[in-house]
Amino acid sequence: MKRQKNKNKQKGVALAIGMILLLTVSIIGITSMKSAMLEDRMAAGLKNRELSDAAALSMLSAAEHWIYAFFRTNNGTDLTEDSCQYCIESRSLESLAFRTEKSLTYGGFTHPQGVSINAAYGGVLAEEPKFIIELMKSSTNNYAVTVGESGGGDRPGEGGEAKLRFFRVVSKATDSSGHMYSAYESVFTAVLN
């Protein structure tokens, strides 16, 4: 009978060791799952950031193209704040808020040709990207700089006279969560003959 009691004690120790090993394997499995979920979220965040960057750059390009097309098709007609439907007064409170706030609900314009960039990106953005155009003002010469020399040429530097008009274009887009946003700006120069 004494031998039977020793066998029962050994079975109890084996059970305790088995439970400890099972607990250890479970902890390792849960940690691995959490790590995989974190990596998945990081990858999704990177993808959202790349999409918002691409959307903001697409909108910036569309706004620059709109300015280029205006001057190309209007034979040197100047683009002023009164004739520019997408212009916001430079350094105004509205332009400052558009450049600094994360929300797109405050100001800005959607695509000039009415194209949905969000639809082109599969509807993954929080809302449609927006842009503004600011005329860069100069108090000395009414927003424009004269280049070249007076004379008979048609181009600056060839004896003709032309004016340069400077525009700042700012575009913004948010990702699908609405938390991350991308903002880009450029300075666009147009020549007036």
C-alpha positions as CSV (number, residue, x, y, z in Angstrom):
1,M,0.0,0.0,0.0
2,K,2.9,2.4,0.6
3,R,4.0,2.1,-3.0
4,Q,0.5,3.1,-4.3
5,K,0.6,6.3,-2.2
6,N,4.0,7.3,-3.8
7,K,2.6,6.8,-7.3
8,N,-0.3,9.1,-6.6
9,K,2.0,11.8,-5.3
10,Q,4.1,11.6,-8.5
11,K,1.0,12.0,-10.7
12,G,0.1,15.2,-8.9
13,V,3.5,16.7,-9.5
14,A,3.3,15.8,-13.2
15,L,-0.1,17.5,-13.4
16,A,1.3,20.7,-11.7
17,I,4.3,20.8,-14.1
18,G,1.9,20.3,-17.1
19,M,-0.3,23.2,-16.0
20,I,2.7,25.5,-15.7
21,L,3.9,24.5,-19.2
22,L,0.4,25.1,-20.6
23,L,0.2,28.5,-18.9
24,T,3.6,29.5,-20.3
25,V,2.6,28.4,-23.8
26,S,-0.6,30.3,-23.5
27,I,1.2,33.5,-22.5
28,I,3.6,33.2,-25.4
29,G,0.7,32.7,-27.8
30,I,-1.3,35.7,-26.5
31,T,1.8,37.9,-26.7
32,S,2.5,36.8,-30.3
33,M,-1.2,37.6,-31.2
34,K,-0.9,41.1,-29.6
35,S,2.3,41.8,-31.5
36,A,0.7,40.7,-34.8
37,M,-2.3,42.9,-34.2
38,L,0.0,45.9,-33.4
39,E,2.0,45.3,-36.6
40,D,-1.3,45.1,-38.5
41,R,-2.5,48.4,-37.1
42,M,0.9,50.0,-37.8
43,A,0.7,48.9,-41.4
44,A,-2.9,50.2,-41.8
45,G,-1.8,53.5,-40.3
46,L,1.1,53.7,-42.8
47,K,-1.2,52.9,-45.7
48,N,-3.7,55.6,-44.5
49,R,-1.0,58.1,-44.3
50,E,0.3,57.3,-47.8
51,L,-3.2,57.6,-49.2
52,S,-3.8,61.0,-47.5
53,D,-0.4,62.2,-48.8
54,A,-1.2,61.1,-52.3
55,A,-4.7,62.7,-52.2
56,A,-3.3,66.0,-50.9
57,L,-0.6,66.0,-53.7
58,S,-3.3,65.2,-56.3
59,M,-5.3,68.2,-55.1
60,L,-2.3,70.5,-55.1
61,S,-1.6,69.5,-58.7
62,A,-5.2,70.1,-59.7
63,A,-5.2,73.6,-58.2
64,E,-1.9,74.4,-59.9
65,H,-3.3,73.1,-63.2
66,W,-6.4,75.3,-62.7
67,I,-4.2,78.5,-62.4
68,Y,-2.1,77.4,-65.4
69,A,-5.2,76.8,-67.5
70,F,-6.6,80.2,-66.5
71,F,-3.6,82.1,-67.7
72,R,-3.1,79.8,-70.8
73,T,-6.7,80.3,-72.0
74,N,-7.2,84.0,-71.1
75,N,-4.4,85.5,-73.1
76,G,-2.5,87.2,-70.3
77,T,-5.6,88.3,-68.4
78,D,-4.6,88.9,-64.8
79,L,-6.1,86.7,-62.1
80,T,-7.2,88.8,-59.1
81,E,-9.0,88.0,-55.9
82,D,-12.2,89.3,-57.5
83,S,-11.9,87.0,-60.5
84,C,-10.6,84.0,-58.7
85,Q,-13.4,81.8,-57.3
86,Y,-10.9,79.7,-55.3
87,C,-8.8,82.5,-53.8
88,I,-8.6,83.4,-50.2
89,E,-7.0,86.6,-49.0
90,S,-3.4,86.0,-48.2
91,R,-2.5,85.8,-44.5
92,S,-6.2,86.2,-43.5
93,L,-7.6,84.4,-40.6
94,E,-9.4,82.0,-43.0
95,S,-6.2,81.1,-44.8
96,L,-4.3,80.7,-41.5
97,A,-6.9,78.4,-40.1
98,F,-7.0,76.3,-43.3
99,R,-3.2,75.9,-43.1
100,T,-3.0,75.0,-39.4
101,E,-6.3,73.2,-38.4
102,K,-6.6,69.5,-38.9
103,S,-10.3,69.7,-39.8
104,L,-11.3,70.1,-43.4
105,T,-14.8,71.3,-42.5
106,Y,-13.5,74.8,-42.1
107,G,-13.0,76.5,-45.5
108,G,-11.3,75.2,-48.6
109,F,-12.5,74.1,-52.0
110,T,-12.9,70.7,-53.6
111,H,-11.5,69.8,-57.0
112,P,-11.9,72.6,-59.6
113,Q,-13.3,70.3,-62.2
114,G,-15.7,68.6,-59.8
115,V,-13.7,65.3,-59.8
116,S,-13.9,63.2,-56.6
117,I,-10.4,62.3,-55.5
118,N,-11.9,60.3,-52.6
119,A,-13.8,58.1,-55.1
120,A,-10.6,57.7,-57.2
121,Y,-8.9,56.4,-54.0
122,G,-11.7,53.9,-53.3
123,G,-13.5,56.1,-50.8
124,V,-11.0,55.5,-48.0
125,L,-10.5,59.1,-47.0
126,A,-12.6,60.7,-44.2
127,E,-13.8,63.4,-46.7
128,E,-12.9,65.0,-50.0
129,P,-9.5,66.8,-50.0
130,K,-9.6,70.5,-50.2
131,F,-7.4,73.4,-51.4
132,I,-7.0,77.2,-51.3
133,I,-5.2,79.7,-53.5
134,E,-3.6,82.8,-52.0
135,L,-2.4,85.7,-54.1
136,M,1.0,86.7,-52.7
137,K,0.7,90.4,-52.2
138,S,3.4,93.1,-52.5
139,S,2.7,96.5,-51.1
140,T,5.1,98.3,-53.5
141,N,3.8,97.1,-56.9
142,N,0.3,95.8,-56.5
143,Y,1.1,92.0,-56.2
144,A,3.3,91.9,-59.3
145,V,7.0,92.2,-60.1
146,T,8.2,93.6,-63.4
147,V,11.0,91.7,-65.1
148,G,12.9,92.3,-68.3
149,E,13.6,95.5,-70.1
150,S,11.3,97.8,-72.0
151,G,11.4,97.3,-75.7
152,G,9.9,95.2,-78.4
153,G,10.4,91.6,-77.4
154,D,7.6,89.3,-76.3
155,R,9.5,87.5,-73.5
156,P,11.1,88.7,-70.3
157,G,14.8,89.3,-70.8
158,E,14.4,89.8,-74.5
159,G,13.6,93.5,-74.5
160,G,9.9,93.1,-73.6
161,E,8.1,93.8,-70.4
162,A,6.2,91.2,-68.3
163,K,4.9,90.9,-64.8
164,L,5.1,87.9,-62.6
165,R,2.2,87.0,-60.4
166,F,2.8,84.7,-57.4
167,F,0.2,82.4,-55.9
168,R,0.5,80.2,-52.8
169,V,-1.5,76.9,-53.2
170,V,-2.2,74.9,-50.1
171,S,-3.9,71.4,-50.2
172,K,-5.0,69.1,-47.4
173,A,-6.5,65.6,-47.0
174,T,-7.4,63.4,-44.0
175,D,-7.1,59.6,-43.7
176,S,-10.0,57.3,-43.2
177,S,-10.0,57.8,-39.4
178,G,-9.9,61.5,-39.7
179,H,-7.0,61.7,-37.2
180,M,-4.0,62.0,-39.5
181,Y,-3.9,64.6,-42.2
182,S,-1.5,65.7,-44.9
183,A,-0.9,69.3,-46.0
184,Y,1.2,70.5,-48.9
185,E,1.8,73.9,-50.3
186,S,3.6,75.3,-53.2
187,V,4.3,78.7,-54.8
188,F,3.0,79.0,-58.4
189,T,4.3,81.8,-60.7
190,A,2.5,83.1,-63.7
191,V,3.9,85.4,-66.3
192,L,1.7,88.3,-67.6
193,N,2.7,89.8,-70.9
